[in-house]
């Protein structure tokens, strides 16, 4: 149990300093402030520290703590004296303390901004990154309390502690004084310290997932005594996959005389097992889960897969049970997959783990798969199996209360067995972190994502995470910016995944099309144009073409320097009697395999229509499977889900089956989209890869490929041209992103010369101080102009016109021609309602326009008219920036009016944007040709527009208090641009969850 903190007389207990962290070895620990109730824990902790570590801490033999020491180390004011502890199982394993000092090293209070810091870590836990995690958190606490520097005295022999300080990435100074090393660390985060922190985070979180996927031993808690039931099913699947580790069945209801179950040792509790278990699969009713978790924690289990249901998917009470489950598991240093999980799979030859409800483990391959839905997980496993695709790993996280898609990305990034990462996500707990991790992972391997619950505006049942209000179109654009391949359906995910896993990336969009059907070739050609590819005229080999003709044509296309990819179309041969000859599929597969083996590294895909024998040749071996010997017989049916686990349509799963009643059965739930052709007919099997006839019998005999390209013969096939082309188009766009990401964009230095960051900060501080409303305030027109002007963004001035005489005086001041427009909220930017009058060249025209305006729309007090000098003619655009608390600052661009407001033709990028991002932003809207001389018009000054985007990006990036900006309209002329209107809103910035010390999310 955590101690109940005593209220400090100086400052309230800072519960926001509490955090769960992942340590270097993948285990978790709790960091929290030390309280007065921790005296016994501190003494017990100190007794377990070696004499050498005590000497390094106190520079002298110090066998035990005195009562005075214990009081001093447990009483803090949380301002000038702070102590933090790392706990596992409620017991201390490490501590850190700082004391504020003055320039002479004496105890002090604010405004002194330096503190002395000291660490102590239990010897058994040294090397796990405990001190590094403590340094991150105590540094954040110190900055919050106005401390800018740490001072530390370290003995020269204490190399571990010196290394902790040296590797932290902070600016530091070092000297040798009086026999000790004196270190001074500036606590302001640097690029290096942030990189160090994120590097440690990546390695720790990847290791935590790796521990779950590659355990040396597994206990299934809740395995029933009779066949059937979820626990027994998981145990059966674990053994059927040929798990290489040690397996145990655990059930408190077992008879004392029961020694084995399904050939593995049977026990009533983990305490009866004579070794430490690495992974526990919990399949008991929800009310029994806490007892099982406690048993696991007390006996050193490293991680949990909880398939039990009855948690957040059941409402508020279940959500609190889920939070308590996570708190309990983390208190013991364990990570959780689930609850309500379908399970995990690792096909590595030295592991062969199937701790899931999937009765058939997929073939070994190069695709990693993560899903937040058990139902979608079933469909994806089934679809990939039918397509002949192999997996490296599979995680179905259920309610993803702990391990999430971000953790899977951390693992996939460095997993040498994974070439492509597929993720089905229904919620994003930390969008900022997701885009950062996705960008880094996509730079080395493809990341394909399907996002469910796109339009509901809420999270699916069971997902207790913050709800982001970002529109789905914006989410999609931000994923694209990060290099993520965003697709709409699980069928498209499989289509793209098998191509990316088995084929090289295309060098460009030029596509050769060849086949024995002119019609199918034309359909493919049209599909390529629709997807933005550049197809060459289809090569019709005629229906008389032989497999050798296909081989020669494909070899010629692969050798053509003007071709980046090839799509082969094939229909059955027609014999002399008019009957289709469907028995040459294996021969055609072998011919295409031969051409690919001898050709250059270009992607090849096949579009086929019902060729007998071809389907069998394609599905007989895995296009993405690495060869291996399996201890079990070859599968004859796709994975199916046991009926004792109901799969509702909303993606959640009902695990009330974890009761004493045991059931057995299967459902024929399939993924129908993978079993239809372009004619709508159902096929016997959906082919996925072309292999020579010998491949099914001896896949390990496939010849090695030249360095830098996949082994020959892995050709994905599709039953419809549109599906093949769409997958290829995604590969083309991803390959282009990879090439550009290799040379990242930059922010031009010339902006620094015209930006007054300090002046803008002073204005923002003054505006917020003048109206201390936590909701913030919207600036007036002149206030917005002044702030934007600090960043070189000029907004054309307006002058109020409460009457016709005032309008004339304003026009005389500004100079004719002028525009007269209303600023009433219901008429703003609504020229279609008559609220804007343009090109008024003299006083008479202005007075007439003023009278017409008030006669038509109302009194001046209602319309709030203003006068503004006319801008040069051009294209009206709109530029916006806004901050979402979850995703961060987003920059948006579109054409003003109907294109953006009615058609949603708006592009988005995460801030900060680079010069490349700005250029892509204005070119990625569908109406972009209007800016570049559409239908003979003069092209506008896109360079000026890109500079405006960069300046606005800098403003919101430098000053998070600027929570929204709208420049509308921005008239872009052939030379220069003019911002005619600006709306700026200031507010206290939302809390950032990506810049502080490492911590696991707590929902």
N, C-alpha and C positions, 0 to 999 in steps of 0.2 A: 504493500500500500504506500502511496505517496504521502509525505507528511503534510499536515495542514499548516500552511505558513502563518507565522505570527506577523501581525501588522507592525511594520517598522514605524518608530516615532518620527522618522525623517521622511520616509517615502513609502508609498504603498507597495506591497509585493508585486513585482513586475511579471505577471503571468505570461505576457507576450514574449518573454525571453525563453520560455520553455520550448523545446524543439526535439523532434525525433530525427536522428541522423543515421546515414549508412556509413559504416566504417570501411576501411580499406579492404578487409577480407569479405565484405558483403553482408556481415551481420549488422544489426541495428542497435542503437543505444539511445538513451534519453539524456538530454542536457537540460538542466534547470538550475535556478538560483539555490544556493545553500541557505537553509533557515535555522532558527534556533532549535528546532526539533530534530536536527541531524546529528546531535552530539554522539550518540551511540554508533551511528553509521560511520562517522568520521573516525572514531577510535578503532572500530573493527577494520576499516579500510587501512588505517595506518599500520596496524599490526601485521597486515599481509604484505607490506612493502619491505623489500630487502634493505639490509643495512647500507648497502652501497647506494641505493636510490635515495635513502634518507640523507646520507652524507652529501650527495650532489644537491639536494634541496636546501640543507641548512648549513653546508660548508663545515660540518663538524659531526662527530658521532651524536646521534639523537635517537636513542632506542624507543622512547615513548613520549606521548604528548602529555603535558601537564594540564591540570584543570584550567589554568589561565590560558594555555594555548587553545584548548578546545573552545573556551568561551570566545576568544578572539577570532578564531576561524569559523565560528558559526553565527556571530552577531555582525550584521552589516547594515549600513544605511541605504544601500542600493544606489548611492550617488558617488560618494568619495571612497567607499570601501565596498567592494563587490566580490563575491565568491560564487563560482559555478561548479557544478559537479556533473560527471557523466555516470549514469546508473544503468545497470542491467539487473533485472530481477529485483529492483528496489535497492540494491546495494551499490555503493560507490566503487568505481574502478579508476577514476581519475578526477583531479580537482585543479582549478586555477583560481588565482586571486589577484586583484589589483588594489593598490592603495595610492590615492592621489598624493603627489609630493610637489614641493616648491622647487625653485632652482638650486636650493642647497640640499635637496634630498630629504627634507623634513615633511611630516604629515601636513597636508594643506587642504583647503577647500577651493571651490571656484572663486576667482577666475583662473586659478592655476590649471594648466592644460597638459600636465605630464603625470604619469602614474608608473609605479614600480609593479612589475608583473612576475609571478612565479607559478610553476606547474609541478604537479606530482602525479605520476601514473603508476598504477600497480604493475609489477614486473610481468605478471602473467598476461597482461594486455598490452604491453609495449610492442611496437611494430604493427599495430592495427590502425594507426592514424588517429589515435585518441587525442594526442596533444595538438595535432594540426587542426582537428575539428574544434577543440577548445579555443585555440588562438583565433580562429575565424569569428567565433561567437563572442568572446570577451572583447575583441577589437570592435565589433559592432556595438556592444553595450557601451564601451568607452566613448565611442564617437557620439552616441546618443546623449551621453552625460557631459559632453563638451571637452573630452580629453582627446588630444591630437597626437600624443607620442607615448610610447611605452619605453621604459628603461628596464634592463634585465642584467643581472650579474650571473655569469655561468662559469663554472670551473672548466679549465681547458680540457680536462679529460672527459667531460660530459658531451661527447661528440653527438649523441642523438639529439640533445636539446639544441645544441648549436645549429644542427642541420634543420630542425624545425623552423627556427627563426630565419635561417639563410634561404630556405626554399619557399618561404611564404610569399615572396614577390613584392613585399613592401620596400620602400626606400629606407635604407638603414645605414648606420654608421657603427664602426667597431673600433674598440681600443683595448689595450691590455693594461690593467691597473691593479696594483697590489695583489698580484697572483691570480687574478680572475679576468675573464673576458667581459668587457662592458659593452652592451649592445643597446642602441637606440633605434627604434622603429617609428617612422612616420606612418600614422594609421590611415591616411587618406588613400582610398583604393586607387590602384594604378592598373594600367592595361595588363601588366605582368601579373599582379596579384589576382585579378579577375580571371586571367587565363589559367593560373595555377589552381584556383578554386574550382573552375569548371572542369579542368583536367582530372582533378581528384574525384569530383562528383561523377564524371563519366566512368572512371575505372571502378569506383566503388559500386555504383548502381549496376553496371554490366556484370560485375562479379556476383552481386546478389542474385541476379537472374540466372547466371551460370550455375550457381550452387543449387538452385531449384531444378534446373534442367539436367544436371549431371550428378545426382546423388550416388554415394557409394552404397547406401542402404535405404530401403523404403518400408514404412509400416502403414498398412491400410487399417485405419481405426473404424470399426463398424462393419467389418466383413462378417456376413451372416453365416450361421452354421449349416443352413440348407442352401442349395443352388438358387440363384436369382438374387434380387435385391441390388441396390446400388453398390454397396461396399464389396460384395462378393463379385459383382461384375467388373469393378475396377481391378480387383485382385486377379481375376481370370484374364483380363486384357493385359495386365502387367506381365504375367507369366507367358501368355501366348506370344508376346512380342519378343521373347527371348532376353528379358532384362538381365544384364550382366552382373548386377550387384546382388545384394542380399535382401530378400523380401521377408516380411513378417505379417501375420494376420493378428489383429488385436481386437478383442471384444470382451467387455467385462462380463458378458453373459455366458462365455465359454465354460464348459464343465472343467473341473480341475484336472481330470484325467485326459483331456484332449491335448495331444502333443503336436499334431500337424493339421493343416487345412490346405487342401489342394497341393500337398507336397511341400509346404513351407511351414516353419515353426509357428505355432499358435500360442498366444499369450493373453492373459486377462488385463494386463497393463504394460506400459512401456518399462516400468521398473523391473519386470521379470526378464527383459532382454539383456544379455550380458555384453552389449556394446552400445555405443552412442548411435542413435538413428539419425540420418541426415535429413530425410524428408518424410513427413506424415501426410497421408491423404485422409481427411476427416469426412466420414459419411455416416453421421449420426444425427438424430433430431436436433433442432436448433437449441432446445433447452439443455441438451447434454454437451453441447460444444464447449462451453467454458471449462467444464471439468476435463475434457480431452485436451484443450489448449494448455491448461495448467500442468497436466501430466507431461505434455511435450516439453514445455518450458523448463520444468524441473529436471528433466533428463537430457537436456542439451540438444534437442532437435533444432535443426538450422532453419527449416522453412516448412510452410503449410500449404496444402491445396485443400480448400474447403468447398466441397460440392453440396453441402447442406444448404437448404433454402430457409425462408422465413425471416428475412432481414429487410433491408431498405425497400425491397420491391413490395413489401406488405404495408408500407405506410410509416407514420411518424414513430410508432413504437418499435417497429423493425429497424428503422434508421438508427435509433439510439442503441439497439442491440448490436448493430453493425459497428458503430463507433466504439462501443465497449470491447468488441471482439478485436478490433485493430489495436486499441490501447493495450489490451492484455497481451496480445502476441508481441507487440513491439517492446513491451516492458521486459520480455525475456530475450530480446535480440532477434526475433524471428520475423520474416516477411511472409505475406499472405497472398496467394492467388485465390480470388473469390471474395466473399462467399458466393454461393449459387453458381459455381464454376462448372464447366464441362470437363476441364482437365488439361493436362499438358502432355506433349509428345516430344521425344528427342530421338531421331533415327541414327545418330552417330553409331558406327560399328562397335565402339568400345562402351556404349551405354545401352542402346536399344530400349528406351523407356517409353512405355505407353501407360501413363497414370491418368487415364481418361475413360469416358464412357463410350469411346469409339472402339468397336470390337475388332477392327482391322487396322493395324498400324500402317500408315502410308509408306511407300517405298522411300528409300534414302535419296535425297536430292539436294538442290541448291536454293530452294525457296523457303524463307521463314514466314510464318503466318501467325498473326495476332488478331483475335476477335473479341469484342465485348459481348457477343451474343452467342448462346449455345446453339440456337436454331440456325443462325448463319454459319456457325462453325461446322455444323453437320453438313449443310449444303455445300460449303467450300471444300471440305474433305472429300465429299462424294464427287463433286465436279472435277476437282483436281485428279482424283483417282481415275475417273472415266477418261480424262484427257491424257492419262499416262504420265502425269507430272509428279515428281518426287519432292519431298519436304526435308528440310534440315531440322526444323523445330516448329512446334505448334503450341500456342497458349490461348486458351479460351477463358477469359478472366472474369466472366460473370458480372458481378456488381462492381468490379475493379476498385474495391475499397482501399487497396494498397498498391500492388503491382499494376502498372498502367501501360498504355502505349508508349509513353515517354521512356519507361524502363526498358521496354522491348527495343526501342530505337537505340538506346545506349548499348544494349547487348549486341544487336545486329551490326552496329558500326564496326565492331572489332572481331566479330565471329568469322573465322576463316572458312567455315562451312556454308555460309549464307551469301549468295550473290544477289538476291532480290528480296526485299522486305514487303510483304503484303499486310495491310492493316484494315480491318473493318472497325470503325469507331462510331459510337453514338453520342459521345460527349468528349469535350476537351477540358480536362481539369485545369491545365496551365497552358493556354495557347501560346504565350510568349516563349516558354521553354520548348514547346513542341516545334514551333517554327525554327528555333535555333538548332535543336537537335536534328530536325529533318534536313535543314540546309547542310549541316556537316555530313550527315550520312549520305544524302543524295549526291554529294561531291565524289563519292567513291563507289556507290552502288544504288540502283534504282529503288525508290520508295513509292509504292502504289497504295492509294488510300480510297476507300469508299466511306463516305460520311452519312450515316443514318440520322434520322430525326432532324432533317435539314430545315424544315419549315414550321415545326411545331412551336418554336420559341421556348420550349421547356426541355428538361432532361428526361430520358426514359426512366421508368420506375426502377429504383435501386441505385441510381447514379447520384449520389449525394455530393455534387460538385457545383461550383458557382455557375450561374447561367450567363452566357455572353449574349448581348443584344446585337452583335454584329450580323448584318444580313448574310445569307448564305453565299450570295454572289461575291461579297467581300472576302469571306472565308476562302472561297475557291481561288480568288486572285492572290491572296496572301500565300496560299499553299504553292501556287505556281511560282511565285517569287522565290520561295524556298527550295524549288526544284522538285517538289512533290508532284507525282503523276496522279491527279485527281480524276477519278472516274465515277460514274453514276450508279452502276449496278455491280453485283458480285460476278455476273457473267463477264462484264468488261474487265473486271479485276483479273479473273482467270485468263482471259484472252491476252491481256497485256503481260501478265506474269510469265506465261509459258514462252512467249516470244523473247522477253528480256532475259530470261534465264538460259535460253538455249541458243540465242543468236547474238552476233556482234552488233554494236550500235551503228546505225547508218551514218554516213558522212554528210548526208544532205537529203533533200526532199525528192530527188529524181528517181522515179520508179519505172522499171521495166515490167511489162505484163505479157505473159505468153501462155498459150494453152490450146486445147483442141476444140474450144467452143467460142465462136465469135460473139455470141450474145453474152456469155458469162464474162468474156473479156471486156465488153463494153460496159457492163454493170460495174466491174471493178474500176474501169477508167473513170466513170462518173463518180463513184465513191471516193476515189483519190482526189478529184477536183473539189468535191464537197468538203473534204477534210484539209484542204490547203496544200496538198502535195502536188508535185509536178510530174504527172504520168506521161510516159512516152506512148505513142500509138500502139495499141495491142498487137502482138504478133500472133496471127491465127495459124496454128499448125495443122488445121483442118481435122475433121473427125477421123481421118485415116492415119493420123500420126501414131507412130509406135513409141514404146518407152525409150528407144534409142533416140528418136527424134526429140523427145522431151529432154533427154540428157544433153544432146548436142546444143539445143537452143538455150538451155539454162547455163551451160558452160560458156557459151558465147556472150550471154548477157552479163554473167559475172566478170568476164574479162573486159567488158566495155567500160572505159574510163568515164563515160558520160552517164553512167548508171550507178545509183547509190543503194538500191534495194531491188529485189525481184519478187513478184507475186506470180505463182504458177496456178493456172486454173485448169481443172480436169473434170470431164464428164465420162460416163461409160462409153466404151467402144461399141459400135453397132455393126453386127455381122452381116453377111450377104443375105441372110434370110430375114433381116430387119429386126432381129432380136438383139437386145443389149448383151454384150459379152462382159461379164462382171468378174471374171476370174483372174485378171491380170494385175490386181492391186499390188501384190508383193513385188512383181517384176518392175512396175512403175516406181515403187518406193526405192528399190535397189538402184534404178537408173538415176533418180534424182540424188540419192545419196552419193553415188559416184561423182556426179557433176559438182556437188558441194565440196566433196573431199579434195578435189583438185583445183577449186576456184579460189578467188580472192576473198578476203574477209568482208562479206556483205550479207545482210540479213535476207533470208528467204522464207516465204510463207506460202502455204498451199491452200487454195479454195477448191473444194471438191464437191461433187454431187454424186452420191450413191454409187461408188465403184466397188463391186464385190471383191473381197480379198484385201482391198486397200485399208479398210477400217481395221481389220485384224492386224495387218502389218504395222499400222500406226499405233494401235493401242497395246501391242504385245510387250513393248518396253517403254521405259520412261524417257521422255525427251529431256527432262531435267534431273534424271536420276543418276547418281554415281553408282558404279557397279559394286556389288557386295554379295557375299554368300549369306543367305538367311536361314535360320534354323527351322523355320516353319515352311509349310508348303505354299505354293503360289496362290495368290488370292483369286477367287473366281467371281466375287461380287463386290460392289462398292460398299464402303462403310455405311452402316445403318445405325440408327439410334435405338436403344432398348426402350420398350414401351413403358417401363416403370419410371421413366423420366419424361413427363409430358412436356412438349415443346409448344408453348403458346405462340401466337402470331406476333406478339409485341417484342419478341426477342428475349424475353426472360424465360427462366426455366423453373419448374415447380419441383422442388426436392423434398416434398412431404413424404416421398417414398422411403425416407430413411427412418422407417419404423420397424417393428418386429416382424411385420409381414414381408415375406420374400416373394418376388414375382419374377417371371422370366418372359421374354418376348421380344419382338422386333417390329419396327415400323418400316413401311416402304417409302418413307418420305425422301423425295429426290429433288434435285435441282433441275427442273424441266427445261430451263433455258439452254442447258448444255446438250440437249438431246433433240433439237429440232434443226431442220435444214432450211435453206432459203425458200423451199417450196412448201414449208409447213408440215412436212411428213416427219414422223418419228423414226429415228434410226435405231439400229440394234446397239450401236456403240458410237460415241462421238470421238473421232480420231484426234490425236494431238501431235504426233511426231512421226516423221518418216525415218525408217530404219531399213537396212538391208535384211533379207530374210533370215540371216544367221543371228541377228541381234537378239531375238527373244530367247534363243537357246543359250547364247554365250555373250551376254552384254559386255563382260570384261574383256572380250577380244576386240572391241572397237578400237581402231588404230588411234594413236595419240595425234593430237592436232599440233600444227605449228604454234610456236609461242605467241601468245597474245590473242588467240581466237579459240572458241569452243571446239570440242571434238566434232568431227563431221558426222552428219546423219541426224542431228537434232533439229528437225524442221517442223515447226508447229503447223497444224492444219485446221481449217475452219469450215463449217458448213454453210457460211454465207459470206459474200464478198465484203459487205459492210463491216462485219466483225473483224475480218483480217485487216482491212484498210484502217479501221479505227485504231487497232492495236499498233500497227506500223506507224501511224501518224503520231501517236503518243511517244513512241520510241524516237521519232525524228525530233520532236520538240524537246524531249529530255536530253538527247544528244547535243542539241544546240545549246541548251542551258549548261550542260557540263563543259562545253568548250568555252563559253563565256565566263563561267565561274572560275575557270583556271586562271583567268586574268581579271581580277575583280575591278569594279568601277571605283571612282574616287570622287571626292568633292573638290572642285577647283579652288585653288588657293586665293584667287582674286576676290572671292567672296569675303575673306577675312578683312580686306582693306576697307570694305564699305559696310561692315557690321559693327554696331555698337552694343555688344552683349551686356556690358555693365550698365549702360544707360537704359536699356530695355528692362533689366532686372530692377532698377530703381523705380521706373514707372509702374511696373507690375506690383511691387511692394506697396507703393503709395496708393494705388487703386484698391488693392485688397484691404489695406488698413482703413481706408475711408469708408468701406462698407463691409464690416467683418461678418459676413453671412456665410455659413458653411456651404450653402448652395452656390456661392459665387455671385458674380454680377456681369451683366452685359455692358460693354463700353459704348459710349456715344460715338457718333461718326467721327468727330474731331479727335477724340481720345484714341479710337482705333487707328486713325491715320497717323497719329504721332507715334504710337507703338510700332506699327508696321514700318514706318519710315526709318526706325532705328536699324532695321534689317534690309534697307535699300528697296523696300516695296512701296512704290508711290501710288497713292489712291487719289484720284481727281477730286478736288474739293467741291462741296455743295454749299449753297447759301439758302437759308430759310426764306420762304416767300409767303408770309401770312396774309398778304393782300397784293393786288395788282401793282401798286406803287412800289412795294418792297421787292416784287419780282423784277420790275424794271431797273431798280437801283442795283440789285444783285447782278443782272445781266450787264449793266454798264461797268460794273467792277470786274466781272469775269471776261467780258468781251464776247461779241456775237461771232458766229451763231451759237445758240444755247439750246438746251433741252429743259422742258418743264415736266416734272413728274411728281407723283404722290409718293409718300413714304408710309402711309397707313399700312399696318400689317396685312390687312386683307386685300390690298391692292399692290403690294410691293412686287416688282418684277412681273406685273401683269399688263403688258402692253396690249394684249388682246381685249382687255376690258376698257381700254381708252384712258388708262391712267398715266400714259407717257406721250408727250408731244415733242417731236424732234425737229431739228433744223429750223429753228425760229430765228430769222435773220435780222429782225429789227423790232422796235418797240411796239409798232402796231400789231405785228404778228404775235408777239408775246401777250399783249393785252387780250387779243381775240382768243388765243388759246386758253388763257386763264379763265375767261368768262365761260367758254365752252366746257372747260373741265369742271368748274363748280356747278354749272347748270346741269351737267350730266350726272355727276357723282356725289355732290353734296357740298356742304360748307367747308371753307378752308380749315377750320378747327378740326374737322373730321378727317380731311384728306392729308394734312400736314405737307403741303407742296414745297418743293425745293427747286432751285435753278442750278444747272450745271453746264459748264462749257462742253460743246460737242467734241467728241473724240474722232480721230480718223476712222474711216470705214474699214471694216474687217469682219472677222468671224467671232461671234459671241461665244465665249466659253465660260465655264464655272470651275473654280479651284477650291477645294475644301480640305480641311484637316480637322480631325477629331481624335479624342482619346477614349479608348475603351479600357475599363479597369482591368479586364482580363488579357486582352490582346496587345494593348499599347497604342501608340499613336499611328494613325492611318492617314495617308495622303490620297486624295481622290481627284479625278479629272474627268470632264466630259464637255460636250457642247451644251450651251445653255438652252433651256426650253424643252421642247418635246423629246429630243433624242435622249436626254438624261432623265427627265422627269416622267415621261410616258413610257419610253421603251427600256429604261434602265441601262442605257448604254454609257456606263461609267467604269473607269479603270481605277484600280487601287494598288497602293504599295505601302509596305511598312516603313515607318520612319526610323532611322535616317535613310534617305534615299541618296544614291550616288548619281553621277552624271549618266551612267548607263540606265539606271532605273528611271530617271526623268525622261530620257529619250524613248524608252520602251513604253512608259506610261501614256504619252500622247499618241503613240502609234498603235496601241493595243485596243482602242475603242473601234467599233465597227464603222463609225462615221469619220474616221481619221482621214480618208481621201479628201474631205472638204478642206483640210488644212494644207494640202499639198497640190493644189491646182486642179481640183475636180472640175470636169467639163469646161476646161479652158480658163478658169479663173486664175488670178495671180496667186501663187503660193504665199502663205503668211510667214511671219518671222518666228519659226519654231525654236530657233536658238534663244530668243528672248523669252519664250514661254518656258523652255527648259530651265533657264536661269531663275525665273520666278518660282518654279516648283522647288528648286534647290534652296532658295532663300526661305521659303515658307517652311520647308522641312527643317532647316537649321533653327528657325524660331521655335517651333514646338518641341524640338529635341533639346534645345538649350534651356527652355523654360516650360517645365511640365505644368505650371499653373495656367498656361494658355490651353484650355481644354477644348476649344473649338474655334475655328476660323472659317469664314466663308467669303470668298472674293467673287462677287457676281453682279454684273457680268464683267468678264475680262475680255476686252475687244482686242483681238490680235490682228494687226494690220500687216501689210507686206514689209513695213519697216517699223519695228517697235510694237508695243502693246500699251493698253490703258486699262487700269482697274477702275471701274466706275462706282463700285459699291463694296463695302467691307463690313462684316459683322464679326466681332471678337468677343468671346466670353472667357472670363477669368474665374478660377476657383481654386481652392486648396487642392494640390495634386493628389490623385488616387495613390494609394500605397503600392509600391513596386515589390513584387515577390520574386524578382529574378536578379536583384543586385545585392541582396543581403547574404549572410552566411548560408551555407548548405542546410537544408532542412526538408524532411518529407512533408507532403501536404497533409493537412488535417481538416477534414470536412465535417 
